[in-house]
Amino acid sequence: MSRHAAPRRASVQPPSALPADLPAAPTAAGPTPADTSAAPAAAARGITGDGGSVAATGRRRLRRALPGLLLAFVIAAVVVLGLLTRTDADTTPLSPGNATPTGSRAVAEVLGDQGVEVVHARTLAEAEAARARLPGATLFFSDPNGWLNEEQLSSLNRSFPSRVLAAPSEPQLLVLAPEILPAGPAEDGRGAVRAGCNEEEARTAGEITGGGQLYSAPVECFSSPAADGGTGASYAAVEGTVVLGNPEILMNGTIEEAGNASLALSTLGAGESLIWYQPSTADLAGATGPPANPLELLPDWVNSLMLWLLGCALLAMLWRGRRLGPLAVEPLPVVVSAAETAEGRARLYQGSRAVRHAAENLRAATLSRAAVRLRLPPSSARAAVVQAVAHKTGRRREDVHSLLDGPPPSTEKDLARWAQQLLDLEKEINNS
């Protein structure tokens, strides 16, 4: 009995929910007072929402936000990993404080052991300040990014009469050493190149690692073929200026190859002091023009991050992009010129060799136009049209009959001649 009563009570509204104008149901013991303690529980059992429980709604929202949360987590992990792995170590190529294979710390330390004072300048102001303190210092200049403009290069040229340039660009040469001209990149990037000149530093080195940029100058050593034809030198010199076309001979990873160390030490250690100047973004504050390559202002990891974000954006487009349904086929009118239609039909007839069918079409068109011109009804017999055409043009009836009612041609050559005869006949009808 209790198993059947429970569902019936669940479907009945509680007394508090009944209309006020309905009387309570009588019982054998008389009217039953309302149970106020059971009303809230019954009301709670009778109320159902239309959106599901709070937990189900939360799960749905979590599923929708899960991809965004994962993306945010990955970005945060990359940022944290970058901050944790960040180091203050010098990683600038050719820097005297860089101990990696692309740095030049080994050369700088050996020069220091030989008694040469090496000063690392990162701005033009630091280089000129060091020059004021060390009047006879040699300048080592490396600016592959082109941070300095013409005005700054001119100031550098006035301050340092003795300088060593590492793979300078053409604009830099025009200011610092106009007698030296670029000859393009070297053809062979790794082979050893012999000195081939009388310069003491080059003869002592014997040979160096080939590659880099080549130059043409009054004094040339370590010549090799250029990639675009001709020849050039990896070591070019003019009074007061030496150009090293391959900066790799100064790097830690290749300094011990061939005679790289000998040439580097003899060239950079010619004086008692060396100002190692590598321009940086700090030099842009005093520049009057934009840098040669503004993208170099961005950190190295920006390009990788951009590619990664682009991939994420493409995946998001595939995931959340609008799914288009199948294409709806809709017949649309196509406007085709009469000449194009006639040419197309003619090519179809020619391709299928339907000479007789084409001839019948030409004849039917001529008969129709002739009937209109001669004011004959559309239902006129072919013999009547032939008679009217012969009378109009003055031709013999037999000749007109052979064209308009005779056997059609059987070859393409005959069809062309026969079509011209029909055209001439129509002209006679129109002109008579």
C-alpha positions as CSV (number, residue, x, y, z in Angstrom):
1,M,0.0,0.0,0.0
2,S,2.8,2.4,0.9
3,R,4.6,1.8,-2.5
4,H,1.5,3.0,-4.4
5,A,0.7,5.9,-2.1
6,A,4.1,7.6,-2.5
7,P,3.8,8.4,-6.2
8,R,0.2,9.6,-5.7
9,R,1.3,12.1,-3.0
10,A,4.2,13.3,-5.2
11,S,1.8,14.4,-7.9
12,V,-0.6,16.2,-5.6
13,Q,-0.1,19.8,-4.8
14,P,0.6,20.7,-1.2
15,P,-2.3,22.4,0.7
16,S,-0.4,25.7,0.6
17,A,-0.5,25.6,-3.2
18,L,-4.3,25.0,-3.5
19,P,-6.5,27.9,-4.5
20,A,-8.1,29.7,-1.6
21,D,-11.7,29.2,-2.8
22,L,-11.5,25.3,-2.8
23,P,-12.6,23.6,0.4
24,A,-10.5,20.9,2.1
25,A,-11.6,17.4,1.3
26,P,-13.8,15.9,4.2
27,T,-12.8,12.7,5.9
28,A,-14.7,10.3,8.1
29,A,-13.2,11.9,11.2
30,G,-14.1,15.4,10.0
31,P,-12.0,18.1,8.4
32,T,-8.3,17.4,8.5
33,P,-6.2,20.5,9.5
34,A,-3.3,21.3,7.2
35,D,0.1,19.9,8.1
36,T,2.2,23.0,8.1
37,S,5.4,21.1,8.8
38,A,5.1,18.9,5.8
39,A,4.2,21.7,3.4
40,P,7.8,23.0,2.8
41,A,9.1,19.5,2.2
42,A,6.3,18.7,-0.2
43,A,6.8,22.0,-2.0
44,A,10.5,21.2,-2.3
45,R,9.7,17.8,-3.8
46,G,7.2,19.3,-6.3
47,I,9.5,22.1,-7.6
48,T,11.7,21.1,-10.6
49,G,13.9,23.4,-12.7
50,D,14.0,23.5,-16.5
51,G,17.9,23.7,-16.7
52,G,19.0,20.8,-14.7
53,S,20.8,20.9,-11.4
54,V,23.6,23.3,-10.4
55,A,26.2,20.6,-10.7
56,A,25.1,19.7,-14.2
57,T,25.2,23.3,-15.3
58,G,28.7,23.7,-13.8
59,R,29.9,20.7,-15.7
60,R,28.6,22.0,-19.0
61,R,30.2,25.4,-18.5
62,L,33.5,23.7,-17.5
63,R,33.4,21.6,-20.7
64,R,32.9,24.8,-22.8
65,A,35.7,26.7,-21.0
66,L,38.1,23.8,-21.0
67,P,39.9,24.6,-24.3
68,G,40.4,28.2,-23.2
69,L,41.7,27.1,-19.8
70,L,44.1,24.7,-21.4
71,L,45.4,27.4,-23.7
72,A,45.8,29.9,-20.8
73,F,47.6,27.2,-18.9
74,V,50.0,26.5,-21.7
75,I,50.8,30.2,-22.2
76,A,51.4,30.6,-18.5
77,A,53.6,27.6,-18.5
78,V,55.7,28.9,-21.4
79,V,56.0,32.3,-19.7
80,V,57.0,30.8,-16.3
81,L,59.5,28.5,-18.0
82,G,61.0,31.4,-19.9
83,L,61.4,33.4,-16.7
84,L,62.9,30.4,-14.8
85,T,65.4,29.6,-17.6
86,R,66.3,33.2,-18.2
87,T,69.9,34.0,-17.5
88,D,72.0,37.2,-17.4
89,A,74.8,35.5,-19.3
90,D,76.1,37.3,-22.3
91,T,74.9,35.6,-25.5
92,T,75.6,38.3,-28.0
93,P,77.6,36.9,-31.0
94,L,81.3,38.1,-31.0
95,S,80.9,39.6,-27.6
96,P,84.1,39.4,-25.5
97,G,82.0,38.2,-22.5
98,N,80.2,35.5,-24.4
99,A,81.6,32.0,-23.6
100,T,79.3,30.2,-26.0
101,P,80.7,28.9,-29.4
102,T,79.5,32.1,-31.1
103,G,81.2,34.4,-28.6
104,S,84.7,35.8,-28.6
105,R,85.6,35.4,-24.9
106,A,88.7,33.3,-25.8
107,V,90.2,35.9,-28.0
108,A,89.6,38.7,-25.4
109,E,91.1,36.7,-22.6
110,V,94.2,35.8,-24.6
111,L,94.6,39.5,-25.5
112,G,94.3,40.4,-21.9
113,D,97.0,37.8,-21.0
114,Q,99.3,39.4,-23.6
115,G,98.9,42.8,-21.9
116,V,96.3,44.3,-24.2
117,E,93.6,46.2,-22.2
118,V,90.2,45.2,-23.7
119,V,87.2,47.5,-23.0
120,H,83.8,46.3,-24.0
121,A,81.6,49.3,-25.1
122,R,77.9,48.8,-25.8
123,T,77.0,52.3,-26.9
124,L,78.7,55.0,-28.9
125,A,79.0,57.2,-25.8
126,E,80.9,54.4,-24.0
127,A,83.2,53.9,-26.9
128,E,84.1,57.6,-27.1
129,A,84.6,57.8,-23.4
130,A,87.0,54.9,-23.5
131,R,88.7,56.5,-26.4
132,A,89.2,59.7,-24.4
133,R,90.8,57.6,-21.6
134,L,92.9,55.4,-24.0
135,P,94.0,57.8,-26.8
136,G,96.0,55.2,-28.8
137,A,93.3,52.4,-28.6
138,T,92.3,50.3,-31.6
139,L,88.6,50.1,-32.3
140,F,87.0,46.7,-33.0
141,F,83.6,47.4,-34.6
142,S,80.8,44.9,-35.3
143,D,77.3,46.1,-36.2
144,P,75.5,43.4,-38.3
145,N,72.1,44.9,-37.4
146,G,73.0,48.4,-38.7
147,W,72.0,50.3,-35.5
148,L,74.2,53.3,-36.3
149,N,73.2,55.9,-38.8
150,E,75.5,57.9,-41.1
151,E,75.9,60.7,-38.5
152,Q,77.0,58.3,-35.8
153,L,79.3,56.4,-38.1
154,S,81.0,59.8,-39.1
155,S,81.5,60.5,-35.4
156,L,83.0,57.1,-35.0
157,N,85.3,57.7,-38.0
158,R,86.6,60.9,-36.5
159,S,87.3,59.4,-33.1
160,F,89.1,56.3,-34.1
161,P,91.8,56.5,-36.7
162,S,92.8,52.8,-36.2
163,R,90.0,50.3,-36.5
164,V,89.2,46.7,-37.3
165,L,85.7,46.1,-38.9
166,A,83.9,42.7,-38.8
167,A,81.9,42.1,-42.0
168,P,80.8,45.7,-42.5
169,S,77.9,46.5,-44.8
170,E,78.2,48.8,-47.8
171,P,76.7,51.9,-46.0
172,Q,79.2,51.4,-43.1
173,L,82.1,51.1,-45.6
174,L,81.1,54.3,-47.4
175,V,81.7,56.2,-44.1
176,L,84.5,54.3,-42.4
177,A,86.5,53.0,-45.4
178,P,85.3,54.2,-48.8
179,E,88.4,52.7,-50.5
180,I,87.1,49.2,-49.6
181,L,84.3,47.8,-51.7
182,P,82.1,44.7,-51.0
183,A,82.4,41.8,-53.4
184,G,79.6,39.6,-52.2
185,P,79.5,36.4,-50.1
186,A,82.1,33.7,-50.5
187,E,81.3,30.7,-52.6
188,D,82.9,28.1,-50.3
189,G,81.6,28.5,-46.8
190,R,83.9,26.1,-44.9
191,G,87.2,25.4,-46.8
192,A,90.5,26.8,-45.7
193,V,91.9,29.8,-47.6
194,R,95.6,30.6,-48.0
195,A,97.0,34.1,-47.4
196,G,98.4,34.8,-50.8
197,C,99.8,38.3,-49.8
198,N,102.8,40.0,-48.2
199,E,101.0,41.3,-45.1
200,E,102.9,40.1,-42.0
201,E,99.7,39.2,-40.1
202,A,98.4,37.1,-43.0
203,R,101.7,35.4,-43.8
204,T,102.0,34.4,-40.1
205,A,98.5,32.9,-40.0
206,G,99.1,31.0,-43.3
207,E,95.5,30.1,-43.8
208,I,92.1,30.8,-42.2
209,T,88.6,29.5,-42.3
210,G,86.8,30.5,-45.5
211,G,83.4,32.0,-45.9
212,G,81.6,35.1,-44.8
213,Q,81.8,38.3,-46.9
214,L,84.4,39.2,-49.5
215,Y,85.8,42.7,-50.2
216,S,88.0,44.5,-52.8
217,A,90.7,46.8,-51.4
218,P,94.2,48.1,-52.1
219,V,95.5,45.3,-49.8
220,E,93.8,41.9,-50.2
221,C,94.6,38.6,-48.4
222,F,92.9,35.2,-48.3
223,S,91.2,35.7,-51.7
224,S,88.5,33.2,-52.8
225,P,85.7,33.0,-55.4
226,A,82.6,34.9,-54.8
227,A,79.2,33.3,-55.0
228,D,77.9,35.6,-57.7
229,G,81.2,35.5,-59.8
230,G,84.5,37.2,-59.5
231,T,86.8,37.1,-56.5
232,G,87.2,38.9,-53.2
233,A,89.3,38.9,-50.1
234,S,88.4,37.9,-46.5
235,Y,91.1,40.2,-45.3
236,A,91.1,43.7,-46.8
237,A,93.1,46.6,-45.6
238,V,93.6,50.3,-46.2
239,E,95.6,52.9,-44.2
240,G,94.2,52.7,-40.7
241,T,91.4,50.2,-41.4
242,V,91.4,46.4,-41.5
243,V,88.3,44.5,-42.6
244,L,87.7,40.9,-41.6
245,G,85.1,39.4,-43.8
246,N,84.5,36.2,-41.9
247,P,83.7,37.0,-38.2
248,E,83.8,33.2,-37.4
249,I,87.5,33.4,-37.2
250,L,87.0,35.3,-33.9
251,M,84.5,32.9,-32.4
252,N,85.2,30.5,-29.6
253,G,84.0,27.5,-31.7
254,T,86.3,28.1,-34.6
255,I,89.2,30.1,-33.2
256,E,91.5,27.0,-33.1
257,E,90.9,26.1,-36.7
258,A,93.7,26.8,-39.2
259,G,95.4,30.1,-38.5
260,N,92.3,31.9,-37.1
261,A,93.8,32.5,-33.7
262,S,97.1,33.9,-35.2
263,L,95.3,36.4,-37.5
264,A,92.8,37.4,-34.8
265,L,95.5,38.1,-32.1
266,S,97.9,39.9,-34.4
267,T,95.1,42.1,-35.9
268,L,93.3,43.0,-32.7
269,G,96.5,43.1,-30.5
270,A,98.5,45.6,-32.6
271,G,98.1,48.3,-29.9
272,E,98.3,48.4,-26.1
273,S,94.5,48.8,-25.8
274,L,91.4,47.6,-27.7
275,I,87.9,49.1,-27.5
276,W,85.5,46.3,-28.4
277,Y,82.4,48.2,-29.6
278,Q,79.2,46.4,-30.5
279,P,76.3,48.9,-31.0
280,S,73.0,48.0,-29.4
281,T,69.4,49.3,-29.2
282,A,70.6,52.0,-26.8
283,D,72.3,53.7,-29.7
284,L,68.9,54.3,-31.3
285,A,68.2,57.1,-28.8
286,G,70.8,59.3,-30.5
287,A,69.9,58.2,-34.0
288,T,68.0,60.5,-36.3
289,G,66.7,57.8,-38.6
290,P,65.1,54.4,-38.2
291,P,67.3,51.3,-37.8
292,A,68.1,49.2,-40.9
293,N,66.0,46.4,-39.7
294,P,63.3,47.3,-37.1
295,L,62.4,43.6,-36.6
296,E,65.7,43.2,-34.8
297,L,64.2,45.2,-31.9
298,L,62.1,42.2,-31.0
299,P,63.5,39.4,-28.8
300,D,64.6,36.2,-30.4
301,W,61.7,34.2,-29.0
302,V,59.0,36.4,-30.6
303,N,59.2,34.7,-33.9
304,S,58.7,31.3,-32.4
305,L,55.8,32.6,-30.2
306,M,54.2,34.1,-33.3
307,L,54.3,30.8,-35.2
308,W,52.9,29.0,-32.1
309,L,50.1,31.5,-31.7
310,L,49.3,31.2,-35.4
311,G,49.0,27.5,-35.1
312,C,46.7,27.9,-32.1
313,A,44.6,30.4,-34.0
314,L,44.2,27.9,-36.9
315,L,43.2,25.1,-34.6
316,A,40.7,27.4,-32.9
317,M,39.2,28.3,-36.3
318,L,38.8,24.6,-37.1
319,W,37.3,24.0,-33.7
320,R,34.9,26.9,-33.3
321,G,34.5,27.9,-36.9
322,R,31.1,28.0,-38.5
323,R,30.3,24.7,-40.3
324,L,28.7,25.4,-43.6
325,G,26.2,23.0,-45.0
326,P,26.1,21.6,-48.5
327,L,26.0,23.9,-51.5
328,A,22.5,24.9,-52.6
329,V,22.0,24.3,-56.3
330,E,20.1,27.1,-57.9
331,P,19.5,27.4,-61.7
332,L,20.6,30.8,-62.9
333,P,20.2,32.3,-66.4
334,V,23.4,32.4,-68.4
335,V,23.7,35.1,-71.1
336,V,25.6,33.8,-74.2
337,S,26.0,35.8,-77.3
338,A,24.5,34.5,-80.6
339,A,27.8,34.3,-82.3
340,E,29.2,32.2,-79.5
341,T,26.2,29.9,-79.6
342,A,26.4,29.5,-83.4
343,E,30.2,28.8,-83.2
344,G,29.7,26.3,-80.4
345,R,27.0,24.4,-82.3
346,A,29.1,24.4,-85.5
347,R,32.1,22.9,-83.6
348,L,29.8,20.2,-82.2
349,Y,28.6,19.3,-85.7
350,Q,32.1,19.3,-86.9
351,G,33.3,17.1,-84.1
352,S,30.6,14.6,-84.7
353,R,30.9,14.8,-88.5
354,A,27.1,15.6,-88.7
355,V,27.3,17.2,-92.2
356,R,23.8,16.3,-93.2
357,H,22.3,17.4,-89.9
358,A,24.1,20.8,-90.2
359,A,23.0,21.2,-93.8
360,E,19.3,20.6,-92.9
361,N,19.6,23.2,-90.1
362,L,21.0,25.8,-92.5
363,R,18.4,25.0,-95.1
364,A,15.6,25.3,-92.6
365,A,16.8,28.7,-91.4
366,T,17.1,29.9,-95.0
367,L,13.5,28.7,-95.8
368,S,12.2,30.4,-92.7
369,R,13.8,33.7,-93.4
370,A,12.8,33.6,-97.1
371,A,9.2,32.9,-96.2
372,V,9.2,36.0,-93.9
373,R,10.8,38.1,-96.6
374,L,8.4,37.0,-99.3
375,R,5.4,37.4,-96.9
376,L,4.4,33.8,-97.0
377,P,2.6,32.1,-94.1
378,P,4.7,29.9,-91.8
379,S,2.8,26.8,-92.8
380,S,3.7,27.3,-96.5
381,A,4.9,24.2,-98.3
382,R,8.5,24.0,-99.4
383,A,7.5,23.9,-103.1
384,A,5.6,27.2,-102.6
385,V,8.6,28.8,-101.1
386,V,10.8,27.5,-104.0
387,Q,8.4,28.9,-106.5
388,A,8.2,32.3,-104.8
389,V,12.0,32.6,-104.5
390,A,12.5,31.7,-108.2
391,H,9.9,34.3,-109.1
392,K,11.5,36.9,-106.8
393,T,15.1,36.4,-107.8
394,G,14.6,35.5,-111.5
395,R,16.6,32.3,-111.1
396,R,15.6,29.0,-112.7
397,R,13.2,27.0,-110.6
398,E,15.5,23.9,-110.9
399,D,18.4,25.8,-109.5
400,V,16.4,27.1,-106.5
401,H,14.9,23.7,-106.0
402,S,18.3,22.0,-105.8
403,L,19.3,24.4,-103.0
404,L,16.1,24.5,-101.0
405,D,14.7,21.1,-101.6
406,G,17.4,19.0,-103.2
407,P,19.8,16.4,-101.5
408,P,22.1,18.0,-98.9
409,P,25.9,17.9,-99.3
410,S,27.8,14.9,-97.9
411,T,31.3,16.3,-97.2
412,E,32.5,19.3,-95.2
413,K,34.0,20.9,-98.3
414,D,30.7,20.6,-100.1
415,L,28.9,21.9,-97.0
416,A,31.0,25.1,-96.9
417,R,30.4,25.7,-100.6
418,W,26.6,24.9,-100.3
419,A,26.3,27.3,-97.2
420,Q,27.8,30.1,-99.3
421,Q,25.3,29.5,-102.0
422,L,22.5,29.7,-99.5
423,L,23.9,33.0,-98.2
424,D,24.1,34.4,-101.8
425,L,20.5,33.3,-102.4
426,E,19.3,35.2,-99.3
427,K,21.2,38.3,-100.4
428,E,19.4,38.2,-103.7
429,I,16.1,37.8,-102.0
430,N,16.8,40.8,-99.8
431,N,18.1,43.0,-102.6
432,S,15.4,42.2,-105.2
